Amino acid sequence: MTDSLLEPSDISSESSDAFSPEFVQCLEAEAELLKAAIADGASPLMAHARTLMWLDSLVKMHAIGLEQSINSKEAPQAAVWSRDLATLEFAMALVQSVKPLES
């Protein structure tokens, strides 16, 4: 993940749900790769592992963004990073609790 995907200076309560074009392109490319891999016979375990890797990367990015906004005393940004981090951590716990079917 590059810094261009993570733009904490642009985060505000109004724009917090907007994604950078680079991030959207990255997600679309990953979706296409996953679709192709499944068509070629990849197992659900592989899809599960890739999901966990993406979630882990996003959790780390948000933790960094939260720390930076706290250090710069930007409460609105910290609140947005904190909210999104909590959501990602919940998603990570949910995905970790799922036992994928083996093919």
C-alpha positions in Angstrom: 0.0 0.0 0.0 1.4 3.4 -0.9 1.0 6.7 0.9 -1.2 8.0 -1.9 -3.8 5.5 -0.8 -3.8 6.9 2.7 -4.5 10.7 2.7 -5.1 11.7 6.4 -4.8 15.4 5.6 -7.9 15.1 3.4 -10.0 13.2 6.0 -12.8 15.1 7.6 -16.2 14.1 8.8 -17.7 15.2 5.4 -15.2 13.3 3.3 -14.5 10.3 5.5 -16.5 7.9 3.3 -14.7 8.9 0.1 -11.9 6.7 -1.3 -9.0 7.9 -3.3 -9.1 6.8 -7.0 -5.9 4.9 -6.5 -7.5 2.9 -3.7 -10.6 2.1 -5.7 -8.4 1.0 -8.6 -6.4 -1.2 -6.3 -9.6 -2.8 -4.9 -11.0 -3.4 -8.4 -7.7 -5.0 -9.5 -7.8 -7.3 -6.5 -11.4 -8.2 -7.2 -10.5 -9.1 -10.8 -7.5 -11.2 -9.7 -9.6 -13.0 -7.1 -12.3 -13.7 -9.7 -9.8 -15.1 -12.1 -8.2 -17.2 -9.4 -11.5 -18.7 -8.4 -12.3 -19.4 -12.1 -9.0 -21.2 -12.4 -9.9 -23.4 -9.4 -8.5 -21.6 -6.4 -9.8 -22.7 -3.1 -12.1 -20.8 -0.7 -9.1 -20.9 1.7 -7.1 -18.7 -0.7 -9.9 -16.2 -0.9 -10.2 -16.2 2.9 -6.4 -15.7 3.3 -6.4 -12.8 0.8 -9.3 -11.2 2.7 -7.5 -11.4 6.0 -4.3 -9.9 4.4 -6.3 -7.0 3.0 -8.1 -6.4 6.4 -4.8 -6.6 8.2 -3.2 -4.0 5.9 -6.2 -1.7 6.3 -6.2 -2.1 10.1 -2.5 -1.1 10.2 -3.0 1.9 7.9 -5.9 3.1 10.0 -3.9 2.6 13.2 -1.1 4.8 11.7 -3.6 7.4 10.6 -5.2 7.5 14.1 -1.8 7.8 15.8 -0.8 10.7 13.4 -4.0 12.6 14.0 -3.7 12.1 17.7 -0.1 13.4 17.7 -1.1 16.4 15.6 -4.1 17.0 18.0 -6.7 16.9 15.2 -9.7 15.5 17.0 -12.1 15.3 14.0 -9.6 13.3 12.1 -8.8 11.1 15.1 -12.6 10.4 15.5 -12.9 9.3 11.8 -9.8 7.1 12.0 -11.0 5.6 15.2 -14.5 4.8 13.9 -13.1 3.2 10.8 -10.5 1.3 12.7 -13.1 -0.2 15.0 -15.2 -1.2 12.0 -12.2 -2.9 10.4 -11.2 -4.7 13.6 -14.8 -6.0 13.9 -14.7 -7.2 10.2 -11.3 -8.8 10.9 -12.7 -10.7 13.9 -15.7 -11.8 12.0 -13.6 -13.1 9.0 -11.2 -14.8 11.4 -14.2 -16.6 13.1 -15.3 -18.1 9.7 -14.0 -21.5 8.8 -13.9 -21.6 5.0 -14.9 -24.7 3.2 -12.1 -26.7 1.6 -12.7 -27.6 -2.0 
